[in-house]
Amino acid sequence: MASGTLEETREALHSGAITSRALVESSLSRARGSEERLACFTRLRGEAALEEGSQSDERRVQGDVLGPLDGVPVALSLIHI
């Protein structure tokens, strides 16, 4: 699922088809798998991201979602040309 569009990912979370924690696990796995070849991450917040994913899942169960992208993993990139 980590390769879906933002809208597909948001809808999958909303419908319960996937959890935020599962999205984070998938995203971390892809990031770690590509790191040697791409060297595109200066830091991965693995444990913190997993905890934040679990917290998002708990909020979702309680109906206390922070916003439409709550629970969607995000990677930031700085490109130097």
ABEGO torsion letter per residue (X at the ends): XAABBAAAAAAAAAAGABBAAAAAAAAAAAAAAAAAAAGABABBBAAAAAAAAAAAAAAAAAGABAEAABGBBBBBBBBBX
